[in-house]
């Protein structure tokens, strides 16, 4: 038996958005109630031909109305097996889908903004849009996509340089060819569900569509790494193929967290693996050869103690020796860096100088690429023991 979503999408695949009595009874009563409580389905007209309620597979017959001697009206259908089968008004009841309510539910679920509007005689709905990184993603919903009307309906979906998100009841035929840039298409029967009698759509479809939109459209403010190089944009000016240097990573971290103080040591840790909690003290190795040898010897001792305790059945001692061995492993791992070599220990001053110099180099390099970008960063990125990006106005960076 189908659920509420599958029945909703099946009805939306029909140009009349109508559920026959047989279709309505194909889901459990609780699932039918979900559609009614969500305000997406409502009773329609009574059908003149219905499926026989007792035969399987069903056959369709015309409803016969008779008035008895008592004045009561009785409904029935002729059945080749059972001769005559009594039916009720509910057996004749169709249900229609409120397409406007569906469009509103899509808009609400995805937190869209903008005007809800019908296009192409209501077969396409503009449900609103979402703004991200200066790029507006429009969201449309199309239904009743049956041949030969499907092509004309889909052509009615507005086109722009930014590909929209298009929601449809079910997957479209693979042979359908879209003009470029093609929309991001998602079938509702794969991404929608009902939660507490409300239509809920997976927001992942918007994230995917926004990524496609950002790739197709040029975000006015961009600072991101693509492969082995960086591409940046500021106020519509674009530069690509910028060399990947450590200072670019520091700046990107600051742009991602505006108006927040980030320690130079924390920026260094994110790039090199040096722990910010270990930046005090003098420079040097975190672990010399003697310390490493002592830790390994201590670990070997605990391994022997553990094995001896196991052999004599002393569970408490075995567990304690095993835990001490793990603690020693953790200490060894903490003091090792890349390629199993001892970490370098930086003092706070050295960390600050290293980060500040790397960022300053990028100011100069970026001025040569996009002068306003370099000037903006130089004015609003502050370096020192704590670094901070504090622009005079909020900027939605594509990172």
N, C-alpha and C positions, 0 to 999 in steps of 0.2 A: 504494500500500500504506500502511496506517495505521501510526501509531507507538504506543508503549506507553501514553502518556497517553490517546489517543483510544480505545484498546481498553479501558483501565481504566474510563474514564467510560461507555463503552457498556455494559459489564457492570454497573456500578453503577446504570444506568438500569433494569435488569431487577430485578423483585422477588426473584428467586432469586440475583442477583449471580453468575451462571454464564456461562461462555463455552463455546459449542458447539465441537466439533472444527473446524468450518468457520471460526468466528470466531477461534479460536486460531491457525489457519494463515493468517489474513488479514494478519498482520504478519510481518516478517522474523524469523528465528531469534534474531538479536541483540537485538531488541526484546522478544521473549518472555522471553529470559534476564534482561533488566532487571527485569521483573515478578517473576520467581522469586527473583532475588538480593535484591530489595527486601523480600521476604517478604510481598508483597501478593497473590500468586496461588499456588495449590497444586493438585495434581492432584485431580480429582473422580472421580465414578463413570463407568463406561463407558456410552456411549449405545447404545440398541437400534436406533435409526434414525439414519442418517448420510447426509451428502451424497456423491454419487458422486464419487470423487477424480479421475476422468478426463473427465467431461463438463462442458461449459460452455454455457449456465448449468447449475448443478448440479441434480440431482433427488434427492429423499430416498427412501431405500429401507430396509427392515428388514434387519438383519444375519442371515445364515444361517450356522450353525455345523455343520461336517461333520467326522467323524473318519475319517481314512484307514485303509487297511489296515495301515499302519505304526504306527497309534495316535496319529499327530500330528493335532492339531485345526487345521482350516483355516477361515478366515472369508472370506465373500464376500457380495456383494449382487447382486441381479438388475438388469440394466441393459437398457433397451429398445434401446440402440444396440450395446453390446458383449456382450450376452447375460449374461455373468457377469464380475464384476470382483472380483479378490481384494483383500482389505483386511487391515490389521493391527490389533492392539490399540491402537496409537497413533492410528490413524484414528478409533477410537471414543472416545478420551480427552477428557473434558470437563475444564475448569479452573474452579475457584471462586475468588472474591475474598474474602479475609479482611477483612471490614468493620471488625472491631476493630483490625486492624493498620493500616488506612487512617486510622481516627480517631486512633490513636496517632501516626502519621506526620504528620498535620495539626498535632496538638498540639506535636510536637517542632519541626517546621519553623517555626511561628509563635511558638515560645518561650512557650507558654501555661502558666498556673498553675491549680491547682484540680483537682477530682476528675473523672476520665473516667467518664462514666455513660451507660447506654443508656436511651432514652425511647421510648415507643410501640412496644414489642416489638422494640427494636433498629433501627427504621427511622429514628430520629433519635438522634444522639449528641451529648452535651455534651462538647466537646473541651477546655474550660478557658476561661480569660479573661485579659484584660490590664487593668492599672490605669494610669490616666493622669489627672493633675490631679484626683485624688479621685473619678473616675468609673470604674466597672468595666464593661468591655465583655465580654460573654459571647459565645462562639463555638460554633455548632452546625453539624452536618453531617447532611443528610438525603439518603436514597437510595431507589431503587425507586419513583420518583414517577410512576406510571402511573395513568391514570384507571381506575376511579373512586376509587382509594385515595388519590390525590394530595392532595385537599382535606383529608381526615381526618388524613393524616400531617403536613401543614404546619400544621394547627390545633394539633398536639401540641407545636410549638415554643413554649417558655415565653415569656410576654409580661411586660414590666415597663415602667416609665417610661423606661428607657434602651433604645433599639432595639438588638438584637443583630446580630452578623454571622452570616449563614447561608450555608454553602457547599453547593452542589448539583452533581450530575454535569454537567448541561448547562443552558442557559438555560431558564427557565420560560416557559410561555405568557404572552403579554402581557395576556390577559384575566383573569389571576389577580388578585384584589383582596385586599390585606392589611388587617387592622385596624390602626388607628393606636395607637402609632407603629410604622410598618412597618420590618421589618429591612432591613439592607443586604445584598443578595443578590449573590453572585458564583458563576459556574459554574467548576468546577474545570478543565474543558477549555480555559478561556481564561487561567487564571492559574497553572497548575501545570506542572511539568516534572520530569525526572529528572536529577540531577547525581550522578555517581559512585554510581549505583544507589540513590539516596535521593530520596524525594519532596520537592520544594522548591516552596513556594508563594510567589508574589509578595507581599512584606510591604506593598505599597501598598494591598492590600485592607483590611488592618487600619487603616492610617492614615486611609483614607477613612471606614471605619466608626467609628473613634474620633472623627473630626470630627463625624459625624452624631450620635454619642452625646453629645458635649459640647454640641452645639447643642440637643439635646432635654433634657438634664439640666443642672441648675445646678451648675457646679463651685463647691466651697466657697471657693476662693481664685482670684480672677480679676483681671487688670489688662490690658485689651486695648482697642485702638481699633476701633470699628465705624463705618465711614463717616466722618462729620465730628465724631463725639463718642466718648467713652470709656464703657465699662461696667466696673465694679469690683465685687468681692465679697470679703468677709473673714469667715471663720468662719460662712458661710451668709447673712450680710446682704448685700443687693445694692443697687447704685445705678447707674442708667443715665442717659444723656444729659448726661454731664459735659463741659463745654466743652473743646475741644482747645487746650491751651496747651503751650508748649515744655517746661515743667517735667514734664509727664506723660510726655513722650518720654524725658527723662533718667532718671526713676524706672523706667520700663519696661526701659531698658537695664541698669540696676543689678539689677533683679529677675531678669533673664535670666542674670546671671553672679554669683550670690551668693558671698560670701567672697573676692572678687577686687578688687584695687585697679584702678580705671579712672581715668586722668587726666581732669581737668576739660576739658583741651584736646581729648582724644579724644571726650568726650561732645559737645563743641561742634562738632567736625568732623563727626560723624555727623548732626548736625541742620542745620548752616549751611554746611558745605563748607570751613571753615578748617582747614588742615593742621596737625596737632599738632607737626610738626617746625619750624614757623615761628612759634611762639608766643613765642620769646625776642626781646629787643630792645624798642624803643619802639613805640608805636602809630603807625599811619599807613598809607598805601597801599603795597601790595606793588610797584607799578610806576607811576611818575609819567609825564607826557606825554613828557618827554625820553627816558626809558628806552625807552618804547614806540616812539618815532620811531627811535631808534638800532637797536633790534632789527629793525624792519621794513626799515631801510636795509641792515643786514647781510644780511638774507634776500634782498633784491633783488640784492645783489652776488653772492651765491652762485648765484642763478638764472642771472645773466649768465655767470659763470665756467663753470657746468655746460654751458650751451648752446654756448659757444665751444669747450670741450673736445670736445663731441660732434661739432661741425662739422669739427674737425681730426683726429678719430679718436683722441684721447688718453683712453683708457678709464679709466686710474688717476685722473687729475685729475677727470674727470667724476663718478666714483663718490665721491671725497672731497668735492667741492662739493655733491653731492646729500645726503650724510650730514650735512654741516655745516648745510645748509638745514633738514633734519629736526630737528636739535638745537635750532635757533633756534625752529622752530615749537613744539617741546615746551616750551621755556622760556616762550614767550608764553602757551601754554595753561595752564601751571602758575600763572602770575601773574594769570590772569583768573578771575572768578567767574561768578555768574549774570548773564544778559543781557550777557555779554561785557565787564563792567566789572571794574576792578582789584579784587583781593581786599583786604579789610581785614586788617592784621597786628595780632594781639592779643598783648600780653605775658602771661606766665603768671598774674600777679596779676589782671588784668582778666578772663581766662577763668575763673579760680576764683570770683571775685566774681559774675560773670554766672550761672554754673551754680548756685552755692549759693543765690543769691537766688531764682532760678526754682523750685528744689526746695522751698525754705522756704515759698514762697507756696502750693504744692500741699499741704504738710502742713496748713496752716490751712484750706484749702478742703475737703480730704478729711475733716477732723474734723467739719465741718458735715454731710457726707453720711453717713459711717460713722465714728463717733467712734473705735472700736477700731482701724480701719485707719489713720487719721491718727496715732493714738498709737503704733501699731506701727512705722510708717515713721519717725516722728520719733525713736524710740528706737534703731532699728537701721540707719538710713541715715546715714552719716557723710560730710560734704562738706569740701572744701578743695582743695588742689592735686591730690590724688587722692581719688576718691570710692569708697565701699564700702558694700555691703549685707551685713550680717553678723548674721542673726537668731539668736536663742538656740536655735532648732530649725529643721530643714529644712522648707520649705514648697514644695509642688508647685504653682506658679502656672500658671494657664492664661493665656498671653500672646498 
